[in-house]
Amino acid sequence: MKWTTANIKHANYTTKHELFVGTHTGSFKHLLPAADKNPYAQSNLSDLTTLDKESRVTSLAFGNEAQTEILLGRAKNSAELHSLGRSGGITTRSINFTAAPIVGLARYNNNLIAGIANGQIQSVSLEAEQDAEDEESSKPVVINSGDHMDHLRQCQAAPHIVATGGKARQNNLKVYDLSADGKQIFTSKNLPNDYLQLEVPVWDSDIGFVDGPNVLATCSRHGYVRLYDTRKQRRPVTHFSSEEHGMSFAALVAHGNYIYTGTTMGALKAFDTRRMKTHVHTYKGFTGGISDLHLDETGRFLSSASLDRYVRVHEAESTVLLYQCYVKSKATKVLIRELSAEQQQPRQQTNDDAEEEDEELNSQKHNKNKRKPQATPLDAEYEDMFDQMPTVGDSDGEEASERQAMAPVKRKAPKQTLKTKKKKQ
């Protein structure tokens, strides 16, 4: 399928999904592809009047297994915890950190864990009161993982495990155990030097857990995808290295035996962990760099945020583009989840709603009756008078013309030609 700039929804896309999108301008948007009337309608969940140049959304993640909490991090030293209500309402709480920007968020034991770009992992208790008297208890706990961090990821199967990665060898993949006071339990080791005995450059731009806390995948701005097993060795057990010029991976997400990666040039590819020599799927429709990827719980639907201001949903196995929506700003982060059973059910009609509908119907009937012309009763004398009156336009001249028209027409005898005369002779 060729790329297009129009909003698209595939006819076979019937799964009830909703999308949460963070943008470069700082807006936090909600999209509902499951809507029947307008699947491209957008609603802002953040106050646009408070946004500035440093409000760019740099992190977006679910805070619990039920996916009713959303953790949002910005380029400044503030994070937001959004709680989604059953009826569609949302409550927001702001948490401040001591450094910025925030490149990853996680929640563990009522603590908010943030990965900062300067290499720090800060933990803030959500129960502590944020007032002047309790400043000491609200100070974040700091763990140093290097001097540059690109992403922090929490393991969904083991929430006490988080992984970090960044630029340069000293900021490569590291795994921490939050239940053991942030103890470092794994650090990766680079590949051997190349044939010129030069160090292979390292830049882990994104991280993903592959079905458990022991197997991890990383992608790099230097064009490689690596798979690690913390139980076997520090070096990657298998990897893919691109020889294409400009191949730079920016986003990664993993599920089952597949790793999905997005590049800064707008290429979305899937790799099979059992054979990493080349990619197995390619997803089309992008015209800008891919900034974030997220899978739903089933792993069937792959959502992506792109710098071309579009949010897309692909079917992971068939690579079909199911949904595409223009969000007016550069999309930096995206989340996808399935609507709950309560949200899918139609809203029950209350007595007030029934009374309002009855009033509307009565008013519509009243207006229709006013528009209809009322029939006037017939007057017999008035009709007889018109029947007895002569028809206008009857005159002697007209009667004569009518008589001439009714009279038979006399035909003239045909003229005799020379040929007919000779025949008679």
One Martini backbone bead per residue (centre of mass of N, CA, C, O) as a GRO file, in nm:
protein
  425
    1MET     BB    1   0.094   0.037   0.024
    2LYS     BB    2   0.059   0.355  -0.020
    3TRP     BB    3   0.109   0.653   0.079
    4THR     BB    4  -0.091   0.872   0.293
    5THR     BB    5  -0.267   1.182   0.418
    6ALA     BB    6  -0.510   1.032   0.513
    7ASN     BB    7  -0.766   0.928   0.681
    8ILE     BB    8  -0.781   0.593   0.829
    9LYS     BB    9  -1.017   0.304   0.811
   10HIS     BB   10  -1.058  -0.012   0.832
   11ALA     BB   11  -1.313  -0.238   0.786
   12ASN     BB   12  -1.168  -0.470   0.982
   13TYR     BB   13  -1.159  -0.256   1.220
   14THR     BB   14  -1.329  -0.372   1.529
   15THR     BB   15  -1.160  -0.306   1.756
   16LYS     BB   16  -1.170  -0.175   2.086
   17HIS     BB   17  -0.996   0.126   2.081
   18GLU     BB   18  -0.746   0.337   2.244
   19LEU     BB   19  -0.563   0.652   2.236
   20PHE     BB   20  -0.242   0.784   2.353
   21VAL     BB   21  -0.097   1.116   2.300
   22GLY     BB   22   0.223   1.258   2.261
   23THR     BB   23   0.376   1.574   2.204
   24HIS     BB   24   0.593   1.834   2.118
   25THR     BB   25   0.398   2.065   2.256
   26GLY     BB   26   0.251   1.889   2.519
   27SER     BB   27   0.017   1.740   2.432
   28PHE     BB   28  -0.270   1.535   2.547
   29LYS     BB   29  -0.422   1.274   2.369
   30HIS     BB   30  -0.750   1.144   2.260
   31LEU     BB   31  -0.839   0.840   2.093
   32LEU     BB   32  -1.130   0.679   1.901
   33PRO     BB   33  -1.151   0.426   1.675
   34ALA     BB   34  -1.438   0.296   1.777
   35ALA     BB   35  -1.592   0.509   1.656
   36ASP     BB   36  -1.860   0.558   1.437
   37LYS     BB   37  -1.877   0.859   1.354
   38ASN     BB   38  -1.569   0.970   1.477
   39PRO     BB   39  -1.248   0.825   1.470
   40TYR     BB   40  -1.081   1.131   1.459
   41ALA     BB   41  -1.131   1.236   1.725
   42GLN     BB   42  -1.009   1.494   1.958
   43SER     BB   43  -0.876   1.509   2.298
   44ASN     BB   44  -0.770   1.708   2.562
   45LEU     BB   45  -0.595   1.623   2.883
   46SER     BB   46  -0.459   1.906   2.883
   47ASP     BB   47  -0.344   2.218   2.964
   48LEU     BB   48  -0.263   2.456   2.722
   49THR     BB   49  -0.186   2.716   2.900
   50THR     BB   50   0.077   2.560   3.051
   51LEU     BB   51   0.245   2.556   2.801
   52ASP     BB   52   0.577   2.509   2.670
   53LYS     BB   53   0.890   2.441   2.541
   54GLU     BB   54   0.927   2.217   2.799
   55SER     BB   55   0.651   2.019   2.736
   56ARG     BB   56   0.757   1.780   2.616
   57VAL     BB   57   0.689   1.453   2.542
   58THR     BB   58   0.914   1.178   2.674
   59SER     BB   59   0.689   1.002   2.838
   60LEU     BB   60   0.496   0.681   2.822
   61ALA     BB   61   0.293   0.496   3.065
   62PHE     BB   62   0.181   0.240   3.245
   63GLY     BB   63   0.107   0.193   3.607
   64ASN     BB   64  -0.068  -0.075   3.550
   65GLU     BB   65  -0.232  -0.364   3.463
   66ALA     BB   66  -0.521  -0.220   3.407
   67GLN     BB   67  -0.471   0.059   3.262
   68THR     BB   68  -0.564   0.328   3.466
   69GLU     BB   69  -0.265   0.441   3.443
   70ILE     BB   70  -0.072   0.737   3.354
   71LEU     BB   71   0.262   0.809   3.261
   72LEU     BB   72   0.402   1.145   3.241
   73GLY     BB   73   0.673   1.292   3.065
   74ARG     BB   74   0.900   1.564   3.048
   75ALA     BB   75   1.149   1.798   2.967
   76LYS     BB   76   1.092   1.860   3.242
   77ASN     BB   77   1.073   1.841   3.609
   78SER     BB   78   0.792   1.674   3.526
   79ALA     BB   79   0.511   1.476   3.629
   80GLU     BB   80   0.226   1.262   3.543
   81LEU     BB   81  -0.082   1.135   3.696
   82HIS     BB   82  -0.326   0.941   3.532
   83SER     BB   83  -0.667   0.879   3.611
   84LEU     BB   84  -0.897   0.645   3.500
   85GLY     BB   85  -1.222   0.631   3.460
   86ARG     BB   86  -1.510   0.456   3.391
   87SER     BB   87  -1.669   0.721   3.259
   88GLY     BB   88  -1.398   0.896   3.137
   89GLY     BB   89  -1.254   1.019   3.351
   90ILE     BB   90  -0.988   1.253   3.480
   91THR     BB   91  -0.696   1.253   3.687
   92THR     BB   92  -0.441   1.486   3.806
   93ARG     BB   93  -0.085   1.451   3.895
   94SER     BB   94   0.196   1.621   4.020
   95ILE     BB   95   0.558   1.562   3.979
   96ASN     BB   96   0.872   1.641   4.113
   97PHE     BB   97   1.206   1.695   4.011
   98THR     BB   98   1.568   1.764   3.995
   99ALA     BB   99   1.553   1.680   3.685
  100ALA     BB  100   1.633   1.700   3.325
  101PRO     BB  101   1.491   1.494   3.135
  102ILE     BB  102   1.236   1.258   3.094
  103VAL     BB  103   1.283   0.901   2.973
  104GLY     BB  104   1.132   0.745   3.222
  105LEU     BB  105   0.860   0.540   3.364
  106ALA     BB  106   0.763   0.411   3.696
  107ARG     BB  107   0.585   0.170   3.917
  108TYR     BB  108   0.664   0.102   4.277
  109ASN     BB  109   0.533   0.084   4.572
  110ASN     BB  110   0.424   0.384   4.554
  111ASN     BB  111   0.648   0.458   4.341
  112LEU     BB  112   0.822   0.697   4.147
  113ILE     BB  113   1.008   0.624   3.854
  114ALA     BB  114   1.289   0.803   3.711
  115GLY     BB  115   1.447   0.877   3.406
  116ILE     BB  116   1.736   1.056   3.341
  117ALA     BB  117   1.951   1.199   3.110
  118ASN     BB  118   2.203   1.211   3.332
  119GLY     BB  119   2.171   0.896   3.471
  120GLN     BB  120   1.931   0.903   3.663
  121ILE     BB  121   1.748   0.740   3.937
  122GLN     BB  122   1.433   0.838   4.054
  123SER     BB  123   1.259   0.827   4.378
  124VAL     BB  124   0.907   0.881   4.461
  125SER     BB  125   0.675   0.929   4.695
  126LEU     BB  126   0.317   0.937   4.683
  127GLU     BB  127   0.254   0.979   5.005
  128ALA     BB  128   0.399   1.225   5.033
  129GLU     BB  129   0.396   1.542   5.141
  130GLN     BB  130   0.394   1.856   4.956
  131ASP     BB  131   0.567   2.027   5.187
  132ALA     BB  132   0.775   2.216   5.385
  133GLU     BB  133   0.789   2.010   5.636
  134ASP     BB  134   0.834   1.749   5.412
  135GLU     BB  135   1.104   1.759   5.236
  136GLU     BB  136   1.281   1.514   5.322
  137SER     BB  137   1.070   1.281   5.247
  138SER     BB  138   1.048   1.397   4.929
  139LYS     BB  139   1.312   1.310   4.852
  140PRO     BB  140   1.489   1.163   4.618
  141VAL     BB  141   1.609   0.863   4.508
  142VAL     BB  142   1.942   0.793   4.396
  143ILE     BB  143   2.062   0.647   4.084
  144ASN     BB  144   2.360   0.565   3.922
  145SER     BB  145   2.415   0.487   3.550
  146GLY     BB  146   2.566   0.755   3.459
  147ASP     BB  147   2.573   1.032   3.198
  148HIS     BB  148   2.363   0.874   2.991
  149MET     BB  149   2.010   0.869   2.896
  150ASP     BB  150   1.740   0.733   2.684
  151HIS     BB  151   1.613   0.485   2.864
  152LEU     BB  152   1.330   0.352   3.056
  153ARG     BB  153   1.237   0.014   3.162
  154GLN     BB  154   0.964  -0.189   3.252
  155CYS     BB  155   0.869  -0.490   3.377
  156GLN     BB  156   0.565  -0.653   3.359
  157ALA     BB  157   0.631  -0.934   3.497
  158ALA     BB  158   0.859  -0.754   3.675
  159PRO     BB  159   0.830  -0.457   3.841
  160HIS     BB  160   1.129  -0.460   3.992
  161ILE     BB  161   1.232  -0.431   3.693
  162VAL     BB  162   1.492  -0.232   3.542
  163ALA     BB  163   1.601  -0.056   3.240
  164THR     BB  164   1.901   0.083   3.086
  165GLY     BB  165   2.001   0.331   2.826
  166GLY     BB  166   2.279   0.463   2.616
  167LYS     BB  167   2.550   0.656   2.552
  168ALA     BB  168   2.800   0.472   2.535
  169ARG     BB  169   2.975   0.236   2.715
  170GLN     BB  170   2.896   0.347   3.014
  171ASN     BB  171   2.565   0.337   2.898
  172ASN     BB  172   2.474   0.071   2.884
  173LEU     BB  173   2.320  -0.197   2.960
  174LYS     BB  174   2.100  -0.200   3.254
  175VAL     BB  175   2.005  -0.378   3.560
  176TYR     BB  176   1.744  -0.339   3.814
  177ASP     BB  177   1.657  -0.385   4.169
  178LEU     BB  178   1.409  -0.245   4.363
  179SER     BB  179   1.386  -0.459   4.604
  180ALA     BB  180   1.724  -0.402   4.641
  181ASP     BB  181   1.784  -0.092   4.638
  182GLY     BB  182   1.891  -0.075   4.336
  183LYS     BB  183   2.037  -0.318   4.230
  184GLN     BB  184   2.283  -0.434   4.023
  185ILE     BB  185   2.242  -0.733   3.800
  186PHE     BB  186   2.322  -0.595   3.510
  187THR     BB  187   2.579  -0.580   3.246
  188SER     BB  188   2.688  -0.510   2.950
  189LYS     BB  189   2.881  -0.622   2.664
  190ASN     BB  190   3.073  -0.570   2.419
  191LEU     BB  191   3.191  -0.625   2.136
  192PRO     BB  192   3.431  -0.700   1.961
  193ASN     BB  193   3.657  -0.595   1.778
  194ASP     BB  194   3.734  -0.515   1.488
  195TYR     BB  195   3.950  -0.560   1.216
  196LEU     BB  196   4.091  -0.276   1.330
  197GLN     BB  197   4.075  -0.266   1.646
  198LEU     BB  198   3.795  -0.131   1.700
  199GLU     BB  199   3.548   0.007   1.863
  200VAL     BB  200   3.226  -0.051   1.908
  201PRO     BB  201   2.967   0.132   1.890
  202VAL     BB  202   2.745   0.276   2.148
  203TRP     BB  203   2.364   0.295   2.138
  204ASP     BB  204   2.094   0.276   2.354
  205SER     BB  205   1.775   0.392   2.265
  206ASP     BB  206   1.625   0.108   2.329
  207ILE     BB  207   1.398  -0.107   2.527
  208GLY     BB  208   1.315  -0.469   2.574
  209PHE     BB  209   1.105  -0.716   2.691
  210VAL     BB  210   1.117  -1.081   2.646
  211ASP     BB  211   0.921  -1.254   2.819
  212GLY     BB  212   1.081  -1.123   3.063
  213PRO     BB  213   1.367  -1.044   3.273
  214ASN     BB  214   1.610  -1.206   3.101
  215VAL     BB  215   1.511  -1.092   2.821
  216LEU     BB  216   1.671  -0.860   2.595
  217ALA     BB  217   1.626  -0.563   2.390
  218THR     BB  218   1.817  -0.363   2.153
  219CYS     BB  219   1.865  -0.040   2.014
  220SER     BB  220   2.031   0.174   1.760
  221ARG     BB  221   2.180   0.454   1.608
  222HIS     BB  222   2.402   0.243   1.468
  223GLY     BB  223   2.229  -0.015   1.341
  224TYR     BB  224   2.135  -0.212   1.587
  225VAL     BB  225   2.027  -0.544   1.712
  226ARG     BB  226   1.994  -0.682   2.043
  227LEU     BB  227   2.033  -0.994   2.233
  228TYR     BB  228   1.969  -1.076   2.576
  229ASP     BB  229   2.099  -1.307   2.840
  230THR     BB  230   2.140  -1.299   3.183
  231ARG     BB  231   2.201  -1.624   3.225
  232LYS     BB  232   2.465  -1.644   3.030
  233GLN     BB  233   2.561  -1.343   2.922
  234ARG     BB  234   2.684  -1.019   2.847
  235ARG     BB  235   2.669  -1.077   2.569
  236PRO     BB  236   2.520  -1.114   2.289
  237VAL     BB  237   2.351  -1.387   2.143
  238THR     BB  238   2.223  -1.185   1.928
  239HIS     BB  239   2.235  -1.006   1.604
  240PHE     BB  240   2.185  -0.694   1.422
  241SER     BB  241   2.348  -0.551   1.125
  242SER     BB  242   2.361  -0.264   0.942
  243GLU     BB  243   2.476  -0.147   0.607
  244GLU     BB  244   2.309   0.088   0.592
  245HIS     BB  245   2.275   0.411   0.525
  246GLY     BB  246   2.104   0.561   0.798
  247MET     BB  247   2.054   0.336   1.005
  248SER     BB  248   1.827   0.440   1.271
  249PHE     BB  249   1.730   0.348   1.583
  250ALA     BB  250   1.450   0.466   1.813
  251ALA     BB  251   1.247   0.213   1.842
  252LEU     BB  252   1.106  -0.041   2.080
  253VAL     BB  253   0.931  -0.366   2.068
  254ALA     BB  254   0.817  -0.664   2.247
  255HIS     BB  255   0.684  -1.000   2.140
  256GLY     BB  256   0.778  -1.287   2.194
  257ASN     BB  257   0.958  -1.352   1.884
  258TYR     BB  258   0.929  -1.032   1.849
  259ILE     BB  259   1.080  -0.736   1.695
  260TYR     BB  260   1.009  -0.385   1.701
  261THR     BB  261   1.125  -0.131   1.471
  262GLY     BB  262   1.225   0.218   1.454
  263THR     BB  263   1.316   0.482   1.247
  264THR     BB  264   1.431   0.803   1.145
  265MET     BB  265   1.322   0.729   0.827
  266GLY     BB  266   1.041   0.554   0.837
  267ALA     BB  267   1.105   0.251   0.946
  268LEU     BB  268   0.924  -0.062   0.989
  269LYS     BB  269   1.045  -0.349   1.172
  270ALA     BB  270   1.069  -0.711   1.190
  271PHE     BB  271   1.195  -0.955   1.425
  272ASP     BB  272   1.342  -1.273   1.471
  273THR     BB  273   1.494  -1.431   1.739
  274ARG     BB  274   1.575  -1.702   1.566
  275ARG     BB  275   1.645  -1.485   1.316
  276MET     BB  276   1.880  -1.203   1.282
  277LYS     BB  277   1.976  -1.140   0.985
  278THR     BB  278   1.676  -1.046   0.922
  279HIS     BB  279   1.390  -0.926   0.833
  280VAL     BB  280   1.026  -1.018   0.817
  281HIS     BB  281   0.902  -0.720   0.834
  282THR     BB  282   0.715  -0.449   0.665
  283TYR     BB  283   0.599  -0.117   0.728
  284LYS     BB  284   0.374   0.106   0.588
  285GLY     BB  285   0.311   0.483   0.564
  286PHE     BB  286   0.570   0.656   0.603
  287THR     BB  287   0.717   1.017   0.628
  288GLY     BB  288   0.858   0.974   0.913
  289GLY     BB  289   0.986   0.950   1.202
  290ILE     BB  290   1.005   0.714   1.459
  291SER     BB  291   0.930   0.758   1.816
  292ASP     BB  292   0.704   0.522   1.874
  293LEU     BB  293   0.601   0.209   2.043
  294HIS     BB  294   0.295  -0.006   2.072
  295LEU     BB  295   0.134  -0.274   2.232
  296ASP     BB  296  -0.096  -0.475   2.294
  297GLU     BB  297  -0.182  -0.739   2.490
  298THR     BB  298  -0.192  -0.948   2.237
  299GLY     BB  299   0.010  -0.846   1.986
  300ARG     BB  300  -0.162  -0.760   1.714
  301PHE     BB  301  -0.128  -0.446   1.775
  302LEU     BB  302   0.049  -0.169   1.618
  303SER     BB  303   0.164   0.124   1.748
  304SER     BB  304   0.243   0.463   1.617
  305ALA     BB  305   0.478   0.735   1.628
  306SER     BB  306   0.518   1.033   1.430
  307LEU     BB  307   0.677   1.319   1.279
  308ASP     BB  308   0.424   1.345   1.059
  309ARG     BB  309   0.157   1.365   1.252
  310TYR     BB  310   0.105   1.050   1.298
  311VAL     BB  311  -0.121   0.782   1.379
  312ARG     BB  312  -0.077   0.423   1.399
  313VAL     BB  313  -0.229   0.098   1.294
  314HIS     BB  314  -0.112  -0.232   1.293
  315GLU     BB  315  -0.087  -0.548   1.181
  316ALA     BB  316   0.156  -0.754   1.282
  317GLU     BB  317   0.130  -0.998   1.078
  318SER     BB  318   0.009  -0.854   0.796
  319THR     BB  319   0.082  -0.528   0.779
  320VAL     BB  320  -0.180  -0.375   0.803
  321LEU     BB  321  -0.342  -0.074   0.764
  322LEU     BB  322  -0.597   0.035   0.994
  323TYR     BB  323  -0.481   0.322   1.111
  324GLN     BB  324  -0.513   0.689   1.051
  325CYS     BB  325  -0.401   0.999   1.219
  326TYR     BB  326  -0.422   1.342   1.253
  327VAL     BB  327  -0.258   1.549   1.531
  328LYS     BB  328  -0.103   1.844   1.444
  329SER     BB  329   0.148   1.705   1.581
  330LYS     BB  330   0.430   1.581   1.696
  331ALA     BB  331   0.466   1.252   1.763
  332THR     BB  332   0.625   1.089   2.052
  333LYS     BB  333   0.381   0.928   2.198
  334VAL     BB  334   0.225   0.594   2.264
  335LEU     BB  335  -0.098   0.438   2.342
  336ILE     BB  336  -0.265   0.113   2.379
  337ARG     BB  337  -0.612   0.013   2.436
  338GLU     BB  338  -0.878  -0.159   2.560
  339LEU     BB  339  -1.188  -0.144   2.612
  340SER     BB  340  -1.403  -0.169   2.837
  341ALA     BB  341  -1.708  -0.305   2.905
  342GLU     BB  342  -1.836  -0.037   3.005
  343GLN     BB  343  -1.752   0.139   2.754
  344GLN     BB  344  -1.903  -0.043   2.534
  345GLN     BB  345  -2.152   0.019   2.665
  346PRO     BB  346  -2.436   0.163   2.659
  347ARG     BB  347  -2.600   0.418   2.781
  348GLN     BB  348  -2.827   0.453   3.012
  349GLN     BB  349  -3.151   0.549   3.042
  350THR     BB  350  -3.295   0.806   3.192
  351ASN     BB  351  -3.552   0.998   3.299
  352ASP     BB  352  -3.442   1.266   3.196
  353ASP     BB  353  -3.385   1.172   2.907
  354ALA     BB  354  -3.680   1.093   2.839
  355GLU     BB  355  -3.805   1.372   2.880
  356GLU     BB  356  -3.637   1.520   2.668
  357GLU     BB  357  -3.728   1.349   2.425
  358ASP     BB  358  -4.031   1.414   2.447
  359GLU     BB  359  -4.004   1.719   2.410
  360GLU     BB  360  -3.876   1.708   2.129
  361LEU     BB  361  -4.105   1.558   1.984
  362ASN     BB  362  -4.332   1.764   2.043
  363SER     BB  363  -4.193   2.008   1.906
  364GLN     BB  364  -4.175   1.879   1.625
  365LYS     BB  365  -4.480   1.837   1.582
  366HIS     BB  366  -4.562   2.137   1.616
  367ASN     BB  367  -4.396   2.242   1.376
  368LYS     BB  368  -4.529   2.069   1.156
  369ASN     BB  369  -4.818   2.180   1.193
  370LYS     BB  370  -4.747   2.472   1.115
  371ARG     BB  371  -4.645   2.413   0.818
  372LYS     BB  372  -4.913   2.308   0.746
  373PRO     BB  373  -5.172   2.352   0.538
  374GLN     BB  374  -5.492   2.458   0.570
  375ALA     BB  375  -5.805   2.345   0.497
  376THR     BB  376  -6.070   2.478   0.317
  377PRO     BB  377  -6.392   2.513   0.295
  378LEU     BB  378  -6.656   2.453   0.083
  379ASP     BB  379  -6.852   2.661  -0.145
  380ALA     BB  380  -7.133   2.616  -0.332
  381GLU     BB  381  -7.207   2.902  -0.442
  382TYR     BB  382  -6.925   2.976  -0.544
  383GLU     BB  383  -6.906   2.742  -0.751
  384ASP     BB  384  -7.163   2.805  -0.923
  385MET     BB  385  -7.077   3.087  -1.021
  386PHE     BB  386  -6.832   2.984  -1.187
  387ASP     BB  387  -6.992   2.790  -1.378
  388GLN     BB  388  -7.185   3.024  -1.510
  389MET     BB  389  -6.955   3.156  -1.623
  390PRO     BB  390  -6.796   3.267  -1.883
  391THR     BB  391  -6.547   3.224  -2.094
  392VAL     BB  392  -6.258   3.361  -2.142
  393GLY     BB  393  -6.223   3.453  -2.504
  394ASP     BB  394  -6.505   3.442  -2.636
  395SER     BB  395  -6.551   3.493  -2.988
  396ASP     BB  396  -6.621   3.540  -3.321
  397GLY     BB  397  -6.339   3.498  -3.430
  398GLU     BB  398  -6.285   3.232  -3.282
  399GLU     BB  399  -6.530   3.074  -3.399
  400ALA     BB  400  -6.444   3.091  -3.696
  401SER     BB  401  -6.171   2.950  -3.667
  402GLU     BB  402  -6.291   2.687  -3.560
  403ARG     BB  403  -6.463   2.619  -3.813
  404GLN     BB  404  -6.231   2.606  -4.016
  405ALA     BB  405  -6.084   2.377  -3.867
  406MET     BB  406  -6.333   2.169  -3.893
  407ALA     BB  407  -6.325   2.179  -4.182
  408PRO     BB  408  -6.278   2.044  -4.478
  409VAL     BB  409  -6.017   1.973  -4.691
  410LYS     BB  410  -5.926   2.080  -5.011
  411ARG     BB  411  -5.793   1.914  -5.281
  412LYS     BB  412  -5.565   1.939  -5.521
  413ALA     BB  413  -5.486   1.879  -5.828
  414PRO     BB  414  -5.255   1.742  -6.003
  415LYS     BB  415  -5.003   1.811  -6.210
  416GLN     BB  416  -4.924   1.782  -6.537
  417THR     BB  417  -4.690   1.626  -6.708
  418LEU     BB  418  -4.519   1.528  -6.989
  419LYS     BB  419  -4.521   1.222  -6.935
  420THR     BB  420  -4.831   1.190  -6.892
  421LYS     BB  421  -4.915   1.295  -7.175
  422LYS     BB  422  -4.768   1.083  -7.352
  423LYS     BB  423  -4.917   0.836  -7.239
  424LYS     BB  424  -5.203   0.920  -7.330
  425GLN     BB  425  -5.121   0.935  -7.645
   0.00000   0.00000   0.00000
